[in-house]
Amino acid sequence: MKPVAKIKSALDIQMDLTRPVEELTEVISAVIASQPHKRKEILEGLDIAVGNALAEIQAQEEKDQKTDDDSSGKVS
């Protein structure tokens, strides 16, 4: 029996982590360009992931602020 061909789409990425926003934007653009029929699905998924990450950051900031207020004797 002959080996079955395996075809895989892959994007090898090297990023300059000193420019994360620009680099991630380029990666997102490259992925969308390779999957134009899934553009909306990709962007909606990213929107949800980014929204969740921002919500976590905001919750932590609010928790930290409350801790700072409590330790300084401020009353909310």
SERO-303559 format. One record per residue (C-alpha): residue number from 1; x, y, z; residue in three letters. Coordinates in steps of 0.5 Angstrom, whole numbers, plus 500, padded with zeros to 3 digits. Layout:
+-----+-----+-----+-----+-----+
:   k :   x :   y :   z :   r :
+-----+-----+-----+-----+-----+
: NUM :   X :   Y :   Z : ala :
...
+-----+-----+-----+-----+-----+
//
This chain:
+-----+-----+-----+-----+-----+
:   k :   x :   y :   z :   r :
+-----+-----+-----+-----+-----+
:   1 : 500 : 500 : 500 : met :
:   2 : 503 : 507 : 498 : lys :
:   3 : 503 : 512 : 503 : pro :
:   4 : 497 : 517 : 503 : val :
:   5 : 499 : 524 : 501 : ala :
:   6 : 498 : 529 : 507 : lys :
:   7 : 497 : 536 : 505 : ile :
:   8 : 497 : 542 : 511 : lys :
:   9 : 496 : 549 : 510 : ser :
:  10 : 501 : 552 : 515 : ala :
:  11 : 504 : 559 : 517 : leu :
:  12 : 511 : 560 : 520 : asp :
:  13 : 511 : 566 : 524 : ile :
:  14 : 517 : 570 : 526 : gln :
:  15 : 515 : 576 : 530 : met :
:  16 : 519 : 582 : 533 : asp :
:  17 : 516 : 582 : 540 : leu :
:  18 : 518 : 589 : 541 : thr :
:  19 : 512 : 591 : 536 : arg :
:  20 : 507 : 586 : 538 : pro :
:  21 : 501 : 590 : 535 : val :
:  22 : 504 : 591 : 529 : glu :
:  23 : 506 : 584 : 528 : glu :
:  24 : 500 : 581 : 530 : leu :
:  25 : 496 : 586 : 526 : thr :
:  26 : 500 : 583 : 520 : glu :
:  27 : 499 : 576 : 522 : val :
:  28 : 492 : 577 : 522 : ile :
:  29 : 492 : 580 : 516 : ser :
:  30 : 496 : 574 : 513 : ala :
:  31 : 491 : 569 : 516 : val :
:  32 : 485 : 573 : 513 : ile :
:  33 : 488 : 573 : 506 : ala :
:  34 : 489 : 566 : 506 : ser :
:  35 : 482 : 565 : 508 : gln :
:  36 : 478 : 570 : 505 : pro :
:  37 : 471 : 566 : 506 : his :
:  38 : 472 : 566 : 513 : lys :
:  39 : 474 : 573 : 514 : arg :
:  40 : 468 : 575 : 518 : lys :
:  41 : 468 : 568 : 523 : glu :
:  42 : 476 : 570 : 524 : ile :
:  43 : 474 : 577 : 526 : leu :
:  44 : 468 : 575 : 530 : glu :
:  45 : 473 : 570 : 534 : gly :
:  46 : 478 : 575 : 535 : leu :
:  47 : 473 : 580 : 538 : asp :
:  48 : 471 : 575 : 543 : ile :
:  49 : 478 : 573 : 545 : ala :
:  50 : 480 : 580 : 545 : val :
:  51 : 474 : 582 : 549 : gly :
:  52 : 474 : 577 : 554 : asn :
:  53 : 482 : 579 : 555 : ala :
:  54 : 480 : 586 : 556 : leu :
:  55 : 474 : 584 : 561 : ala :
:  56 : 479 : 580 : 565 : glu :
:  57 : 484 : 586 : 565 : ile :
:  58 : 479 : 591 : 567 : gln :
:  59 : 476 : 586 : 573 : ala :
:  60 : 483 : 585 : 576 : gln :
:  61 : 484 : 593 : 575 : glu :
:  62 : 478 : 594 : 579 : glu :
:  63 : 480 : 589 : 584 : lys :
:  64 : 487 : 592 : 585 : asp :
:  65 : 483 : 599 : 586 : gln :
:  66 : 479 : 596 : 591 : lys :
:  67 : 485 : 593 : 595 : thr :
:  68 : 488 : 600 : 595 : asp :
:  69 : 482 : 604 : 597 : asp :
:  70 : 481 : 599 : 603 : asp :
:  71 : 489 : 599 : 605 : ser :
:  72 : 489 : 607 : 605 : ser :
:  73 : 482 : 607 : 609 : gly :
:  74 : 478 : 610 : 604 : lys :
:  75 : 471 : 609 : 604 : val :
:  76 : 467 : 607 : 598 : ser :
+-----+-----+-----+-----+-----+
//
